[in-house]
Amino acid sequence: MSIRKVPIIRGEYYHIYNRGNNKNTIFLDDEDRERFVKLLYLCNSTKNINFREDIIKKKIDVWDFEKGETIVSIGAWVLMPNHFHLYIIYPKGLAFDDYEENRNKISTFIIKLCTAYTMYFNRKHKRTGSLFEGKFKSVNVMDDIQAKYLFSYIHLNPIKLIQSDWKEKGIFDNKKAITYLNTYKWSSYLDYMNVKRDENSILKTEDFPEFFPTKEKFEKEIFEWIGLEE
């Protein structure tokens, strides 16, 4: 996975996503999802961290590891069977050495993340070669309307797993959809619902517009999207 020819602009917000080669599944079980989520936290560091050497062999809890300065700020995320979505900014305030200043920080982070996960996945599932479909995709988030849509889009994605055509036909069972979202741990939905868990450490919400300062406002937005009365 090479550095992108068109650099992502520092200080702007981006929707980042990538999927498996030929749309193949990249998360086969909860162990795979758990590893990716931990890497989402660990790879967001200016340090070069080796999961096997620094975490497994030293018997360190990932969430207790002192990873130092982060590369980017993550505002939302979700894992789906064959792809993932992230809402990211590379803040203007972060300081790096001269070598790092010449590289695109979001690209650096995504390359670290996807490379580390591919190595884990290939070793575990006894396969070789690339896991992801070339370079990751990025969409510049231009305004507040697009940003609010993206928050809802990312967090509502898992509904596809219980009703694949919900966007076209509407949700058949709204309460079932809400219940599913409240039990789906592979996104930042639970973090915005104020569920206390280790994964809270992935987000850095202070670097993003404060659209949903409370659980109630976030929940109201989700309810409005799927047409469920409070």
N, C-alpha and C positions, 0 to 999 in steps of 0.2 A: 504494500500500500504506500504510494508515493505522496510527497508533499503536494498540495493542490497548486495548480498554476495560477489561479486567481485567489489571492489571499483574502481571508475573512477580515473584516475591518474591526480594529480594536475599539471596544466601548459600545458595540452594537449587539443586539440580541439575535439569536439564531435558533431555528428549529433544525436539529440534527437527527438524521435517521440512517439506518443501514440494515440490510437484510441478508439472509443466507444465499449462497450461490444457487441459481436456478430456483429460488424461493424455497430452498430446503430448510427444514427445521434446524434451528441452532441451539434450542434449549430442549433437551430430551427428557429431563426430569428435574425435580426440585434441587438436586445437588448442583446441576448445571446453572440453574437460575441463581442459587445462593452464591456460587463462585462469581458469576458476572456482577452481582450486586456488590459484593465485597471488593471486586476489582474497580467498580465504578467509584468507590470511595478511595481505595489505595492508589490507583493510577493518577488520580487528581492531586499530584504532588510533584514538586520540582526535584525530589529525590528519585533515584533509580532503585525501586523496590522489587525484590525477587520474592514472590509469594512462597515458594518452597523453602528458600534459605532463610528469609527474614521472618516468616510467619509460622510455617509448619514445623520446621526443624527446631525453632526456638520456643515452640508451643505458646505463641503469643495470640491473644484474642485480637482479631483484625481491628475491632472498634476501639481497642486500647492502644493501638500502635501510634507512636508519635510520627506522623507523616510529614510534618513541617508545613511549609508554605504551599498553598494550592496553585494550580495552573489557571483554572477557570472557576466560574461560579455556576452551579446547577440550580435551576429553579423548578424543574419538573422532570419526571422520567417514567417510563413504562416499558416492561418487557412483554413481548408477544411471542408465540411459538417460533416464528421465523424472522423476527425483526425487533428492533428497539427504537424508541423515540426519546430525545432529550431536548430540553429547553435550556440554552446555555448563553452566557456572556463571558467575554474575556475583559474584565474591568480595566479601565484606564489607569487606575491607581497602583496596579501591581508592578513591582520592580524586579527586573532580572538582570543577569550579567550580560555583557555585550554579545556573547555567542547566542544566548537564548533570545535576545532582543531581535535577532535577525530571522527568527523562525516564527511561524504562525502557531499561536498557543493552542487554539482549538484543535487544529490539525495534529499538533504534538500529542495532546491529550487523547484524542480518538484513536490515533495510531497506537499509542501505548496500551490503551484499553483493548482494542480489537486484537492486537498481536498477542498480548498476555492471555486473553481468553481463547484464541485459536490454539495456542500451544497447549493449554490445559485440555481443551476439547479433543484435539487430535491424539494426545497421549491417552486420555481416558477411553476414547471410543475407537482407538487403534485405526486411525485414518491419517492421511497425509494431504498436503496441499492447502490452498486457500479455503477459508470457511465463508468469508463474506463476499458480497457481490461488488468487487472493485472498490473504488473510492466512495466514501460516505457521501450522502446527499445533504445539502444545507439550503435553508431558506431564510433570508433576512427578514426579521420581524419588523415591519415598517411603522406600525402605529399601535395605539392601545386597543383598538377594535380587533386587530389581527392577534395581538398578544392574548387577550381574553378568550378569543376563539381557540387559540392553541392550548391554553390551560385546560379548557373543557375537552378538546379533541384528544389530548394525551390521556387524561384521566378517565374518559369514557371508552377508550379503545377496547378494554377487556370485555365489554358487553358483546362484542363480536363472537366471543368464545361460547356464548350461550344462545345468541341469535345473530347469525351472520348478516342478515338483511335488515337489521333494525333501522339503519339510516334511510333506506329506501321505503320501508313499509311501516316504520314506527315500531315502538316497543310493544310487544303483545302483553307483557306482564311487568308493569313498572316497578312494583314492590320487589319482585324477584330480581330485577336488574340492580336495584339499590342494595339488596341483601348481598348479591354477588360482589358488587364493588366493595362493600364493607368487609368482605372476607378474602379479597384478592390482595395478597401482600406484595405483589411484584410491580408496584408502582408507588408514586409519591402521594397517591390519593389519601392513604391512611395518615400521612404526615400532616396534610392540610386538615384532616379530621381530628387533629390533636391526639392521635394515638401515640403513646410514649413507647419508642422502640429504638434499637440501635441504628436503624436506617435513617433516623432523623439527621444524623451527622453528614449525610450526603448533600443535603440542601444548604444553600446559603441565600436565603430568601431576602435578606436585607439589600442585596444588589439588584433586586427586581422591583418593578412598580407594585405598590401595595394594593392590588385589586381585591384581595380577600384577607383582610387583617384578622378576621375571626372565623372560627369554624362555621358559624351560622351563615355568614355571607358566602362562603365557599359552597356550603351545602345548598343554599338557595339557588346559586348559579347552576349547580348540577341538576337540581329539581326542575328548574325552568327548561333546561336543555332537553330533558327526557319527558317533559310534560306531566310531571307528577306534582300534585298539590301537596303543600307542606302539611 
